[in-house]
């Protein structure tokens, strides 16, 4: 499946939520990148990463979505410009039911979104990571097997 097409659908779905925070998307996903797997599950996983980025980013900021080939894999990244991961959360973010408070509301999520992302990545022979970006904010990386055109 075209990763660019999946990302376009996720961004279209998330745009009304982002607009409420006066946020915008920067998308750099080359059209020829292909990832193998279930388009519906991958779209839901990417949507979870994008919605987390929106939730944790400040007003008037940007969510950056990019993808690159990395050997036999495709690396898709979603970066926000929020506070980043607190030290106590860095090893636990993919645990079921673990959640941190959103900066804007103080509310916590269900703690299922990132656990779902990790599971979908594993089902596709890939991995998921979430770390602080050296220039601030957090960056989620979804590594998936690269597919070739038939």
Z-matrix of the N, CA and C atoms (Angstrom, degrees):
N
C 1 1.441
C 2 1.517 1 109.13
N 3 1.300 2 116.61 1 152.32
C 4 1.463 3 121.99 2 177.14
C 5 1.523 4 109.36 3 -76.83
N 6 1.307 5 115.85 4 117.97
C 7 1.462 6 119.81 5 178.44
C 8 1.528 7 110.81 6 -64.60
N 9 1.323 8 116.81 7 -35.59
C 10 1.465 9 120.72 8 178.53
C 11 1.527 10 110.80 9 -60.85
N 12 1.330 11 116.40 10 -40.43
C 13 1.463 12 119.95 11 179.75
C 14 1.525 13 110.93 12 -65.48
N 15 1.319 14 117.17 13 -42.62
C 16 1.466 15 120.99 14 178.86
C 17 1.529 16 109.60 15 -63.10
N 18 1.327 17 117.59 16 -44.40
C 19 1.470 18 121.06 17 -179.75
C 20 1.524 19 110.35 18 -63.76
N 21 1.331 20 118.37 19 -40.42
C 22 1.474 21 120.29 20 177.79
C 23 1.528 22 110.86 21 -58.93
N 24 1.323 23 117.30 22 -42.41
C 25 1.469 24 120.78 23 178.78
C 26 1.532 25 111.25 24 -64.03
N 27 1.341 26 116.59 25 -42.85
C 28 1.469 27 120.65 26 179.76
C 29 1.526 28 110.20 27 -64.22
N 30 1.330 29 117.01 28 -44.00
C 31 1.471 30 120.67 29 -179.71
C 32 1.527 31 110.40 30 -64.06
N 33 1.320 32 117.84 31 -41.99
C 34 1.469 33 120.47 32 178.18
C 35 1.526 34 110.63 33 -60.67
N 36 1.322 35 116.26 34 -40.04
C 37 1.466 36 121.28 35 179.35
C 38 1.535 37 111.52 36 -67.67
N 39 1.343 38 117.14 37 -36.70
C 40 1.464 39 121.67 38 -175.19
C 41 1.528 40 113.63 39 -88.95
N 42 1.317 41 118.25 40 -12.76
C 43 1.465 42 120.84 41 -175.95
C 44 1.528 43 113.60 42 -56.99
N 45 1.336 44 121.17 43 -44.68
C 46 1.474 45 118.88 44 178.80
C 47 1.530 46 112.88 45 -59.91
N 48 1.319 47 117.34 46 -35.68
C 49 1.465 48 120.86 47 178.58
C 50 1.529 49 109.71 48 -68.65
N 51 1.319 50 116.43 49 -43.55
C 52 1.465 51 121.03 50 179.67
C 53 1.525 52 110.87 51 -64.77
N 54 1.315 53 116.78 52 -39.19
C 55 1.467 54 120.11 53 -178.42
C 56 1.522 55 111.98 54 -63.57
N 57 1.333 56 117.65 55 -30.71
C 58 1.469 57 119.95 56 177.31
C 59 1.524 58 111.20 57 -63.48
N 60 1.328 59 117.17 58 -25.14
C 61 1.462 60 121.71 59 177.30
C 62 1.525 61 111.28 60 -102.90
N 63 1.331 62 115.94 61 11.88
C 64 1.470 63 121.80 62 -179.96
C 65 1.521 64 110.96 63 55.48
N 66 1.318 65 114.85 64 41.22
C 67 1.459 66 121.13 65 -179.20
C 68 1.517 67 109.28 66 -104.54
N 69 1.323 68 114.07 67 161.89
C 70 1.462 69 119.62 68 176.02
C 71 1.523 70 109.33 69 -133.96
N 72 1.315 71 115.26 70 166.34
C 73 1.456 72 122.03 71 178.44
C 74 1.520 73 109.72 72 -109.83
N 75 1.311 74 116.34 73 141.45
C 76 1.464 75 122.83 74 166.45
C 77 1.521 76 105.34 75 -114.91
N 78 1.315 77 116.22 76 117.50
C 79 1.458 78 120.82 77 -175.53
C 80 1.522 79 109.48 78 -117.53
N 81 1.320 80 115.96 79 127.13
C 82 1.455 81 122.73 80 177.04
C 83 1.533 82 107.99 81 -133.99
N 84 1.325 83 114.45 82 78.27
C 85 1.464 84 121.02 83 179.61
C 86 1.528 85 106.67 84 -125.34
N 87 1.334 86 117.61 85 103.64
C 88 1.471 87 120.35 86 -177.60
C 89 1.526 88 112.02 87 -58.91
N 90 1.304 89 115.69 88 139.05
C 91 1.463 90 122.26 89 -177.03
C 92 1.524 91 113.48 90 -57.44
N 93 1.315 92 120.66 91 -39.54
C 94 1.471 93 117.19 92 -175.31
C 95 1.534 94 115.53 93 -76.15
N 96 1.323 95 118.89 94 -3.35
C 97 1.467 96 119.35 95 -179.67
C 98 1.524 97 110.28 96 -69.22
N 99 1.317 98 114.98 97 126.18
C 100 1.453 99 120.62 98 179.76
C 101 1.519 100 109.58 99 -119.49
N 102 1.313 101 115.68 100 136.02
C 103 1.461 102 121.36 101 174.73
C 104 1.516 103 107.16 102 -120.41
N 105 1.315 104 115.58 103 143.10
C 106 1.462 105 119.18 104 178.20
C 107 1.515 106 109.97 105 -87.64
N 108 1.321 107 116.55 106 149.16
C 109 1.450 108 118.92 107 175.04
C 110 1.504 109 113.29 108 135.12
N 111 1.308 110 114.12 109 -169.61
C 112 1.447 111 123.26 110 -177.89
C 113 1.529 112 109.80 111 -86.63
N 114 1.325 113 116.50 112 113.68
C 115 1.465 114 121.23 113 -175.71
C 116 1.529 115 112.06 114 -59.73
N 117 1.330 116 117.43 115 -39.01
C 118 1.465 117 120.17 116 -179.04
C 119 1.529 118 111.12 117 -63.65
N 120 1.339 119 117.11 118 -49.45
C 121 1.468 120 120.41 119 -179.62
C 122 1.528 121 111.61 120 -63.18
N 123 1.329 122 116.38 121 -42.31
C 124 1.467 123 118.74 122 179.75
C 125 1.526 124 111.10 123 -66.18
N 126 1.310 125 117.11 124 -38.30
C 127 1.473 126 119.45 125 177.15
C 128 1.518 127 110.78 126 -62.45
N 129 1.329 128 117.37 127 -41.05
C 130 1.471 129 120.17 128 178.80
C 131 1.530 130 110.63 129 -65.76
N 132 1.328 131 117.33 130 -39.92
C 133 1.461 132 120.46 131 178.83
C 134 1.523 133 110.64 132 -64.93
N 135 1.325 134 116.99 133 -46.30
C 136 1.468 135 120.48 134 179.21
C 137 1.521 136 109.81 135 -64.29
N 138 1.323 137 117.09 136 -38.62
C 139 1.461 138 121.02 137 177.56
C 140 1.529 139 110.68 138 -60.53
N 141 1.318 140 117.85 139 -41.34
C 142 1.468 141 120.39 140 176.49
C 143 1.525 142 110.96 141 -59.47
N 144 1.328 143 117.24 142 -43.40
C 145 1.467 144 120.29 143 179.73
C 146 1.527 145 111.15 144 -64.63
N 147 1.329 146 116.41 145 -42.10
C 148 1.471 147 120.84 146 -179.53
C 149 1.530 148 110.32 147 -66.55
N 150 1.316 149 117.50 148 -43.68
C 151 1.480 150 119.79 149 -179.95
C 152 1.532 151 111.67 150 -66.16
N 153 1.319 152 117.04 151 -36.64
C 154 1.469 153 119.13 152 174.22
C 155 1.523 154 110.53 153 -62.24
N 156 1.330 155 116.26 154 -43.27
C 157 1.470 156 119.67 155 179.35
C 158 1.529 157 110.29 156 -60.10
N 159 1.322 158 117.02 157 -42.44
C 160 1.468 159 120.64 158 178.03
C 161 1.527 160 110.03 159 -63.59
N 162 1.320 161 116.99 160 -45.04
C 163 1.464 162 121.36 161 -177.92
C 164 1.528 163 112.69 162 -61.43
N 165 1.327 164 117.10 163 -36.30
C 166 1.459 165 120.38 164 -173.86
C 167 1.527 166 113.74 165 -98.10
N 168 1.319 167 117.70 166 -4.93
C 169 1.465 168 120.92 167 -179.40
C 170 1.521 169 110.79 168 -90.82
N 171 1.323 170 116.41 169 151.17
C 172 1.469 171 119.66 170 178.20
C 173 1.529 172 111.95 171 -75.37
N 174 1.323 173 115.20 172 162.41
C 175 1.459 174 121.33 173 174.42
C 176 1.528 175 109.76 174 -53.93
N 177 1.320 176 115.23 175 149.88
C 178 1.467 177 122.86 176 175.17
C 179 1.529 178 113.15 177 61.41
N 180 1.308 179 117.60 178 28.76
C 181 1.466 180 119.49 179 179.70
C 182 1.526 181 110.22 180 -110.64
N 183 1.301 182 114.95 181 -173.04
C 184 1.460 183 122.25 182 -175.84
C 185 1.520 184 110.12 183 -122.92
N 186 1.312 185 115.76 184 140.64
C 187 1.453 186 122.37 185 169.34
C 188 1.527 187 105.75 186 -105.24
N 189 1.317 188 116.28 187 123.97
C 190 1.458 189 121.70 188 -177.63
C 191 1.531 190 109.39 189 -103.61
N 192 1.323 191 115.19 190 128.59
C 193 1.465 192 121.57 191 178.15
C 194 1.525 193 106.78 192 -123.35
N 195 1.314 194 115.95 193 124.46
C 196 1.464 195 119.96 194 -178.69
C 197 1.520 196 109.57 195 -141.31
N 198 1.316 197 116.03 196 157.90
C 199 1.464 198 120.98 197 175.75
C 200 1.520 199 108.94 198 -145.06
N 201 1.320 200 114.83 199 144.41
C 202 1.461 201 122.76 200 179.76
C 203 1.517 202 109.34 201 -145.00
N 204 1.315 203 115.91 202 152.67
C 205 1.454 204 119.74 203 170.27
C 206 1.515 205 108.14 204 -72.24
N 207 1.302 206 115.68 205 141.55
C 208 1.455 207 122.32 206 177.85
C 209 1.526 208 107.17 207 -139.60
N 210 1.332 209 115.32 208 85.16
C 211 1.453 210 119.54 209 -174.97
C 212 1.516 211 110.18 210 66.31
N 213 1.319 212 116.56 211 -124.05
C 214 1.467 213 121.32 212 179.17
C 215 1.519 214 112.12 213 -90.64
N 216 1.319 215 115.27 214 11.15
C 217 1.461 216 120.03 215 -178.89
C 218 1.516 217 111.17 216 -121.97
N 219 1.307 218 113.75 217 164.83
C 220 1.463 219 122.46 218 169.87
C 221 1.517 220 106.11 219 -111.76
N 222 1.318 221 116.02 220 130.53
C 223 1.467 222 121.34 221 177.62
C 224 1.523 223 107.93 222 -106.77
N 225 1.324 224 116.42 223 113.61
C 226 1.456 225 122.00 224 176.29
C 227 1.518 226 107.43 225 -104.17
N 228 1.330 227 116.83 226 128.72
C 229 1.461 228 120.37 227 179.78
C 230 1.526 229 110.41 228 -120.22
N 231 1.330 230 114.60 229 145.29
C 232 1.463 231 122.50 230 174.44
C 233 1.517 232 105.80 231 -129.16
N 234 1.343 233 115.73 232 117.47
C 235 1.467 234 120.56 233 -176.75
C 236 1.521 235 110.84 234 -118.44
N 237 1.327 236 114.82 235 138.26
C 238 1.464 237 120.00 236 171.63
C 239 1.527 238 108.37 237 -114.17
N 240 1.317 239 115.56 238 174.02
C 241 1.469 240 121.29 239 179.73
C 242 1.525 241 110.15 240 -119.31
N 243 1.315 242 114.81 241 35.76
C 244 1.457 243 121.55 242 179.76
C 245 1.513 244 112.03 243 -86.73
N 246 1.341 245 116.81 244 -156.90
C 247 1.459 246 121.75 245 -174.69
C 248 1.528 247 113.96 246 -75.84
N 249 1.316 248 118.16 247 -11.54
C 250 1.458 249 120.36 248 -176.62
C 251 1.518 250 110.70 249 81.21
N 252 1.320 251 114.66 250 -178.02
C 253 1.468 252 120.65 251 -177.92
C 254 1.514 253 110.94 252 -85.02
N 255 1.314 254 118.06 253 130.33
C 256 1.464 255 119.01 254 173.39
C 257 1.526 256 109.20 255 -68.18
N 258 1.325 257 117.99 256 150.19
C 259 1.465 258 120.71 257 -177.28
C 260 1.535 259 114.14 258 -52.48
N 261 1.333 260 117.72 259 -40.22
C 262 1.463 261 119.96 260 -177.20
C 263 1.524 262 112.48 261 -65.67
N 264 1.337 263 117.99 262 -19.85
C 265 1.467 264 121.32 263 -175.51
C 266 1.522 265 113.51 264 -96.47
N 267 1.307 266 117.56 265 -15.01
C 268 1.459 267 119.79 266 -169.57
C 269 1.522 268 114.44 267 -58.92
N 270 1.298 269 118.41 268 -35.31
C 271 1.466 270 119.93 269 -179.42
C 272 1.517 271 112.75 270 -91.47
N 273 1.332 272 117.40 271 -6.61
C 274 1.468 273 119.47 272 -172.31
C 275 1.523 274 114.63 273 -113.34
N 276 1.318 275 118.96 274 -2.69
C 277 1.472 276 120.23 275 -169.67
C 278 1.519 277 114.84 276 -59.82
N 279 1.326 278 118.83 277 -24.89
C 280 1.457 279 120.68 278 -179.54
C 281 1.526 280 113.04 279 -95.82
N 282 1.321 281 117.50 280 3.57
C 283 1.466 282 120.90 281 177.35
C 284 1.530 283 109.48 282 -73.80
N 285 1.334 284 115.23 283 139.74
C 286 1.463 285 119.13 284 175.23
C 287 1.526 286 109.42 285 -61.21
N 288 1.314 287 115.09 286 137.43
C 289 1.462 288 125.64 287 175.50
C 290 1.531 289 114.15 288 72.24
N 291 1.336 290 118.42 289 4.12
C 292 1.465 291 120.13 290 175.00
C 293 1.524 292 107.65 291 -89.24
N 294 1.322 293 116.73 292 131.94
C 295 1.458 294 121.55 293 -179.64
C 296 1.519 295 109.76 294 -150.20
N 297 1.313 296 115.14 295 151.11
C 298 1.461 297 120.04 296 173.35
C 299 1.525 298 108.36 297 -114.69
N 300 1.302 299 116.23 298 158.75
C 301 1.463 300 121.29 299 -177.03
C 302 1.522 301 111.31 300 -70.00
N 303 1.324 302 115.31 301 139.85
C 304 1.467 303 121.12 302 174.57
C 305 1.518 304 107.85 303 -71.65
N 306 1.347 305 117.60 304 136.81
C 307 1.473 306 120.20 305 -177.51
C 308 1.528 307 114.05 306 -60.21
N 309 1.335 308 117.96 307 -37.12
C 310 1.467 309 120.81 308 -175.71
C 311 1.524 310 113.08 309 -73.43
N 312 1.336 311 116.19 310 -40.92
C 313 1.457 312 119.49 311 -171.68
C 314 1.525 313 113.87 312 -111.08
N 315 1.336 314 117.02 313 -19.88
C 316 1.460 315 120.30 314 -174.66
C 317 1.514 316 112.88 315 78.66
N 318 1.332 317 117.09 316 -4.35
C 319 1.462 318 121.10 317 -179.62
C 320 1.520 319 110.10 318 -80.16
N 321 1.330 320 114.46 319 151.35
C 322 1.453 321 121.08 320 175.65
C 323 1.519 322 109.57 321 -102.68
N 324 1.342 323 115.35 322 153.54
C 325 1.455 324 120.72 323 173.84
C 326 1.518 325 109.80 324 -83.09
N 327 1.317 326 115.95 325 -169.56
C 328 1.460 327 120.72 326 -179.33
C 329 1.523 328 112.24 327 -78.41
N 330 1.319 329 116.49 328 -19.80
C 331 1.459 330 119.50 329 -174.95
C 332 1.511 331 112.42 330 80.00
N 333 1.327 332 116.93 331 17.03
C 334 1.456 333 120.51 332 179.87
C 335 1.530 334 113.57 333 -106.47
N 336 1.319 335 117.55 334 -21.07
C 337 1.469 336 120.88 335 -175.40
C 338 1.520 337 113.68 336 -60.54
N 339 1.313 338 117.71 337 -52.59
C 340 1.465 339 119.73 338 -178.53
C 341 1.520 340 111.80 339 -72.26
N 342 1.320 341 118.07 340 -30.26
C 343 1.469 342 120.54 341 174.36
C 344 1.531 343 109.13 342 -63.49
N 345 1.322 344 116.45 343 -39.54
C 346 1.459 345 121.53 344 176.54
C 347 1.530 346 110.69 345 -63.70
N 348 1.327 347 117.05 346 -44.77
C 349 1.460 348 121.49 347 178.99
C 350 1.527 349 110.36 348 -57.87
N 351 1.318 350 116.29 349 -46.20
C 352 1.469 351 120.99 350 179.53
C 353 1.526 352 110.96 351 -61.32
N 354 1.311 353 116.88 352 -42.11
C 355 1.462 354 121.55 353 -179.76
C 356 1.524 355 111.28 354 -66.10
N 357 1.318 356 117.26 355 -44.03
C 358 1.470 357 120.84 356 178.69
C 359 1.530 358 109.86 357 -63.05
N 360 1.319 359 117.33 358 -43.05
C 361 1.473 360 120.21 359 177.48
C 362 1.525 361 109.98 360 -57.96
N 363 1.328 362 116.65 361 -47.38
C 364 1.468 363 120.59 362 -178.89
C 365 1.527 364 111.31 363 -63.26
N 366 1.323 365 117.47 364 -40.71
C 367 1.470 366 121.08 365 178.59
C 368 1.531 367 111.90 366 -60.61
N 369 1.338 368 115.79 367 -26.10
C 370 1.461 369 121.12 368 -179.38
C 371 1.530 370 112.56 369 -98.53
N 372 1.328 371 117.18 370 9.09
C 373 1.458 372 120.14 371 -179.76
C 374 1.514 373 113.09 372 76.79
N 375 1.314 374 116.57 373 23.83
C 376 1.461 375 121.60 374 -178.14
C 377 1.516 376 112.19 375 -121.81
N 378 1.318 377 115.37 376 -166.90
C 379 1.461 378 121.98 377 179.15
C 380 1.522 379 109.71 378 -140.59
N 381 1.322 380 115.15 379 163.96
C 382 1.458 381 122.20 380 176.21
C 383 1.521 382 108.24 381 -129.94
N 384 1.331 383 115.36 382 140.52
C 385 1.465 384 121.35 383 177.00
C 386 1.522 385 108.77 384 -135.92
N 387 1.325 386 115.12 385 154.04
C 388 1.460 387 121.37 386 173.81
C 389 1.513 388 106.57 387 -141.96
N 390 1.330 389 115.67 388 126.14
C 391 1.466 390 120.35 389 -176.49
C 392 1.523 391 109.48 390 -146.69
N 393 1.308 392 115.40 391 166.20
C 394 1.452 393 119.72 392 172.98
C 395 1.522 394 108.85 393 -75.63
N 396 1.322 395 115.46 394 139.92
C 397 1.459 396 121.52 395 176.72
C 398 1.526 397 108.11 396 -82.89
N 399 1.332 398 118.60 397 140.31
C 400 1.474 399 120.39 398 -178.93
C 401 1.534 400 113.79 399 -56.63
N 402 1.346 401 116.90 400 -27.50
C 403 1.468 402 120.21 401 -179.29
C 404 1.518 403 112.66 402 -98.36
N 405 1.336 404 117.53 403 13.18
C 406 1.455 405 121.77 404 178.19
C 407 1.517 406 112.07 405 107.84
N 408 1.298 407 115.16 406 155.36
C 409 1.455 408 121.02 407 -178.74
C 410 1.514 409 111.48 408 79.75
N 411 1.305 410 114.38 409 -172.10
C 412 1.462 411 120.98 410 179.78
C 413 1.520 412 108.67 411 -118.72
N 414 1.327 413 114.98 412 153.40
C 415 1.461 414 120.71 413 176.10
C 416 1.524 415 108.67 414 -132.71
N 417 1.321 416 114.63 415 124.28
C 418 1.464 417 121.52 416 176.12
C 419 1.521 418 107.21 417 -99.17
N 420 1.328 419 115.44 418 137.75
C 421 1.464 420 120.70 419 179.03
C 422 1.519 421 108.94 420 -124.80
N 423 1.303 422 115.05 421 128.22
C 424 1.451 423 122.48 422 176.15
C 425 1.526 424 106.40 423 -113.61
N 426 1.332 425 116.24 424 113.81
C 427 1.463 426 121.86 425 178.04
C 428 1.514 427 108.48 426 -99.95
N 429 1.341 428 116.21 427 123.42
C 430 1.451 429 122.35 428 -177.04
C 431 1.520 430 109.66 429 -129.79
N 432 1.326 431 117.08 430 150.23
C 433 1.460 432 118.65 431 174.56
C 434 1.524 433 110.54 432 -60.01
N 435 1.316 434 115.86 433 136.48
C 436 1.469 435 121.19 434 177.54
C 437 1.513 436 108.34 435 -79.20
N 438 1.313 437 116.65 436 137.25
C 439 1.460 438 121.80 437 176.33
C 440 1.517 439 108.22 438 -104.46
N 441 1.305 440 116.40 439 156.92
C 442 1.460 441 121.05 440 175.09
C 443 1.510 442 108.69 441 -113.92
N 444 1.317 443 114.94 442 152.38
C 445 1.462 444 119.65 443 -179.19
C 446 1.525 445 109.25 444 -65.22
N 447 1.309 446 115.56 445 142.29
C 448 1.466 447 120.57 446 -177.96
C 449 1.513 448 111.32 447 -77.97
